[in-house]
Amino acid sequence: MSAAQLCVEEQIARPILVGDDQEIREIARANEISLEGIEIVDPQSDARTEGYIEVYYQFRYRKGVTPIESLRHMSQGNPYARANAFF
C-alpha cells in the first residue's frame, strides 16, 4: 500500500488494489496511508468478475473445464491476476 501511495504522489502510475474493500481500508487507516487516487477492486462484488470467469472458461473449455469449474477455479485466489495472465 505504501508503494501505491508513492505512485500516486509521484504521478507515475494509477494503482489498483485488489482485495476486500473493507480490509484494505482498515489496513490503510491503521498504517496512516491515504487511498486518495487509488482504485480498490473487490472481486467479490466487482461487476467485471463474471467477465473474467468467462474469459477463463473460453481458454480452458477445450481441456474439459466446465463453466462451473471455471467459477470454482477463478474463485480460488485472485481472479484478476489469473485472467490477466492470459494477455
matplotlib code that plots the C-alpha trace (Angstrom):
import matplotlib.pyplot as plt

x = [0.0, 2.8, 4.1, 0.7, 0.6, 4.0, 3.0, 0.1, 2.3, 5.0, 2.3, 4.0, 1.0, -2.6, -2.6, -5.3, -5.5, -7.4, -9.0, -11.7, -12.6, -13.2, -10.0, -7.9, -9.4, -8.8, -5.2, -4.7, -6.2, -4.1, -1.0, -2.0, -1.9, -4.0, -6.1, -6.8, -6.2, -6.0, -8.7, -9.9, -11.4, -13.2, -13.5, -16.5, -18.6, -17.0, -19.1, -16.0, -15.6, -18.1, -16.3, -13.0, -14.7, -16.0, -12.5, -11.0, -13.7, -13.1, -9.4, -9.9, -13.1, -11.2, -9.3, -12.6, -13.2, -16.9, -18.5, -19.0, -15.4, -14.3, -16.2, -14.6, -11.1, -11.4, -12.8, -9.7, -7.1, -7.1, -9.3, -7.9, -4.4, -5.4, -7.4, -4.7, -2.1, -3.7, -3.0]
y = [0.0, 2.4, 1.8, 2.5, 5.8, 6.7, 6.0, 8.5, 11.1, 10.8, 10.6, 7.6, 5.2, 4.8, 1.9, -0.6, -2.6, -5.9, -7.4, -7.0, -3.3, -3.0, -4.9, -2.7, 0.5, -0.8, -1.6, 1.8, 3.6, 1.6, 2.5, 6.1, 5.5, 7.7, 5.9, 9.1, 8.4, 4.6, 2.4, -0.6, -3.6, -6.2, -9.4, -10.5, -7.5, -6.1, -6.4, -7.4, -10.7, -12.5, -11.4, -12.8, -16.1, -16.2, -15.5, -18.3, -20.7, -19.7, -20.5, -23.8, -25.4, -27.5, -29.0, -30.2, -27.3, -26.6, -23.2, -24.4, -25.5, -22.1, -20.3, -22.5, -22.1, -18.4, -18.1, -19.7, -17.0, -13.8, -13.9, -10.7, -11.9, -15.2, -13.6, -11.0, -13.9, -14.8, -11.4]
z = [0.0, 0.7, -2.8, -4.2, -2.3, -3.5, -7.1, -6.7, -5.1, -7.8, -10.5, -12.1, -12.0, -11.2, -8.7, -8.3, -5.1, -5.4, -2.3, 0.3, 0.2, 4.0, 4.9, 2.6, 4.1, 7.6, 6.9, 5.2, 8.2, 10.7, 8.8, 8.1, 4.3, 2.1, -0.5, -2.4, -6.1, -5.6, -7.0, -4.9, -6.7, -4.6, -6.7, -4.6, -5.7, -8.8, -12.0, -14.1, -12.2, -14.3, -17.5, -16.2, -15.4, -19.0, -20.3, -18.2, -19.5, -23.1, -22.7, -20.9, -22.2, -24.8, -21.9, -20.4, -18.0, -17.4, -16.6, -13.0, -12.8, -14.2, -11.5, -8.8, -10.3, -10.5, -7.0, -5.6, -5.4, -7.4, -10.5, -11.9, -11.8, -13.4, -16.1, -16.9, -17.2, -20.5, -22.1]

ax = plt.figure().add_subplot(projection="3d")
ax.plot(x, y, z, "-o")
ax.set_aspect("equal")
plt.show()
